[in-house]
Every structure is written in structure tokens, then in C-alpha cells.
Amino acid sequence: MSTGLVRELPQLIHRFGSKPETAAQILRLVQYVKLDKYDELRQLEAFEKLLEDVGKQFMNHTDSNVFKEASASLLHAQKFERLGYLTEPKVIELQDEVNSSFLNIVDDKVPILLTSNLAAGLIFRIWFLDN
């Protein structure tokens, strides 16, 4: 099953990821894939692309189910230690993107007393872990 999903997930995300309902369902599928299959199949670029697609879904939707499933997918990916060197930078990149978006939204509305790292950490906990 994992081998088939490795090949089909990118197409599913691109085809059905624009609607929050279907995006959440597809992101849920990521959590059922044994992601070390990407390593076995020598599809590491495809794995990186999958992580990017999950991040894009997180950033492009406002639906809490999409946030929850994207977060769970990234947490699932972090369980595969052999792929950690690919997963961790993508998670950090997403944290930075969330941080920048947050700071752009509150710019001039709320005095920013937080450093970027503290803000990123707070946002990460709120969006990734609490959902």
C-alpha cells in the first residue's frame, strides 16, 4: 500500500488539494504511508517534494482540519529517523514561513516584543501541536 501511495500522493495533492475537505483527507493518507519507502525506492526528491506540498497545504488553507492533518503528517514524517536530514529543514522552513506570515499580519497592529525565534516557537506550538 505504501509503495502505491508514494507514487500517487503528489498527484492527489495537486489534483484535489485546492478544496479544504479533500486536502485534509489526502493529508490524512500521508500518515498511513511508511515513509521509509521513499528511501527504499530511492525517491528522496519525491519525499522532499511531498514535505513541500504538505507545507503549502498548511500555508494555503485556513481550515482547521487542514492544519491538523498537515501538522500530523509532518509529525509522522519526523518519526522516520533515516529521513530526518530531509524532514527537519522542511519543518524549520515552514516554521519560518509561518513566523513571517504572522509578523506581517500583526505588523503595526500589536507592538512586537517577541524575538523571531520566540514567535516562531509559539506559533509552532499553537498551530502544530495544539491541533
Contacts in CASP RR format, 6 or more apart in sequence:
PFRMAT RR
TARGET T0000
AUTHOR 0000-0000-0000
METHOD contacts of the structure
MODEL  1
MSTGLVRELPQLIHRFGSKPETAAQILRLVQYVKLDKYDELRQLEAFEKL
LEDVGKQFMNHTDSNVFKEASASLLHAQKFERLGYLTEPKVIELQDEVNS
SFLNIVDDKVPILLTSNLAAGLIFRIWFLDN
1 32 0 8 1.000
2 32 0 8 1.000
2 33 0 8 1.000
2 34 0 8 1.000
2 35 0 8 1.000
2 37 0 8 1.000
3 37 0 8 1.000
3 41 0 8 1.000
5 29 0 8 1.000
5 32 0 8 1.000
5 33 0 8 1.000
6 33 0 8 1.000
6 37 0 8 1.000
6 38 0 8 1.000
6 41 0 8 1.000
6 43 0 8 1.000
6 46 0 8 1.000
9 26 0 8 1.000
9 29 0 8 1.000
9 30 0 8 1.000
9 33 0 8 1.000
9 50 0 8 1.000
9 53 0 8 1.000
10 46 0 8 1.000
10 49 0 8 1.000
10 50 0 8 1.000
10 53 0 8 1.000
12 26 0 8 1.000
12 29 0 8 1.000
13 23 0 8 1.000
13 26 0 8 1.000
13 50 0 8 1.000
13 53 0 8 1.000
13 57 0 8 1.000
14 53 0 8 1.000
16 22 0 8 1.000
16 23 0 8 1.000
16 25 0 8 1.000
16 26 0 8 1.000
17 23 0 8 1.000
17 26 0 8 1.000
17 57 0 8 1.000
20 61 0 8 1.000
20 62 0 8 1.000
20 63 0 8 1.000
20 65 0 8 1.000
20 66 0 8 1.000
21 63 0 8 1.000
21 65 0 8 1.000
23 57 0 8 1.000
23 61 0 8 1.000
23 63 0 8 1.000
23 66 0 8 1.000
23 69 0 8 1.000
24 63 0 8 1.000
24 65 0 8 1.000
24 66 0 8 1.000
24 68 0 8 1.000
24 69 0 8 1.000
25 69 0 8 1.000
27 54 0 8 1.000
27 57 0 8 1.000
27 66 0 8 1.000
27 69 0 8 1.000
27 70 0 8 1.000
27 72 0 8 1.000
27 73 0 8 1.000
28 69 0 8 1.000
28 72 0 8 1.000
28 73 0 8 1.000
30 50 0 8 1.000
30 54 0 8 1.000
30 69 0 8 1.000
30 73 0 8 1.000
30 76 0 8 1.000
30 77 0 8 1.000
31 69 0 8 1.000
31 72 0 8 1.000
31 73 0 8 1.000
31 76 0 8 1.000
35 47 0 8 1.000
35 76 0 8 1.000
35 77 0 8 1.000
35 80 0 8 1.000
35 83 0 8 1.000
36 80 0 8 1.000
36 82 0 8 1.000
36 83 0 8 1.000
37 43 0 8 1.000
38 44 0 8 1.000
38 46 0 8 1.000
38 47 0 8 1.000
38 50 0 8 1.000
38 83 0 8 1.000
39 47 0 8 1.000
39 82 0 8 1.000
39 83 0 8 1.000
44 83 0 8 1.000
44 86 0 8 1.000
47 83 0 8 1.000
47 86 0 8 1.000
48 86 0 8 1.000
48 90 0 8 1.000
51 74 0 8 1.000
51 77 0 8 1.000
51 86 0 8 1.000
51 87 0 8 1.000
51 90 0 8 1.000
51 91 0 8 1.000
52 90 0 8 1.000
54 70 0 8 1.000
54 73 0 8 1.000
54 74 0 8 1.000
54 77 0 8 1.000
55 70 0 8 1.000
55 74 0 8 1.000
55 90 0 8 1.000
55 94 0 8 1.000
57 66 0 8 1.000
57 70 0 8 1.000
58 66 0 8 1.000
58 67 0 8 1.000
58 70 0 8 1.000
58 71 0 8 1.000
58 94 0 8 1.000
58 98 0 8 1.000
58 127 0 8 1.000
59 94 0 8 1.000
59 97 0 8 1.000
59 98 0 8 1.000
59 101 0 8 1.000
61 67 0 8 1.000
64 131 0 8 1.000
67 127 0 8 1.000
67 131 0 8 1.000
68 131 0 8 1.000
71 127 0 8 1.000
71 128 0 8 1.000
71 129 0 8 1.000
71 131 0 8 1.000
74 87 0 8 1.000
74 90 0 8 1.000
74 91 0 8 1.000
74 94 0 8 1.000
74 128 0 8 1.000
75 128 0 8 1.000
77 83 0 8 1.000
77 87 0 8 1.000
78 84 0 8 1.000
78 87 0 8 1.000
78 88 0 8 1.000
78 91 0 8 1.000
80 87 0 8 1.000
95 120 0 8 1.000
95 121 0 8 1.000
95 123 0 8 1.000
95 124 0 8 1.000
96 120 0 8 1.000
98 120 0 8 1.000
98 123 0 8 1.000
98 124 0 8 1.000
98 127 0 8 1.000
99 116 0 8 1.000
99 119 0 8 1.000
99 120 0 8 1.000
99 121 0 8 1.000
99 123 0 8 1.000
102 119 0 8 1.000
102 123 0 8 1.000
103 112 0 8 1.000
103 116 0 8 1.000
103 119 0 8 1.000
106 112 0 8 1.000
112 119 0 8 1.000
114 122 0 8 1.000
END
